Amino acid sequence: MSKNIFKNIPKPSENEFFEELISKNGIKIERIISHGHKSSQFEWYNQTNDEWVILLQGEAVISFEDEASVKLFAGDFINIPAHKKHRVSWTKPDEDTIWLAVHY
């Protein structure tokens, strides 16, 4: 059964929306929907796996603990190595930001 990554977008809420699309053999693919969301100022993601993420729609800024921030536009992707501390410091507040993340 096919699905569409741009369909069934939840209405904006207080929290980002995370949807696991598939998980198998140590690989997880998820859709993330942000709508003006950002990580807490003192919260850093410190993941045990690498993460490849592409921004399908919207705009976002990812900040790193020890590097400059990266602004992403639709179509931009980035690979974040395991244990590289990062956070989402901004997403466009007036439209859905749709991410596709591959954890491996």
Order of alpha helices (4+ residues) and beta strands (2+ residues): beta-beta-beta-beta-beta-beta-beta-beta
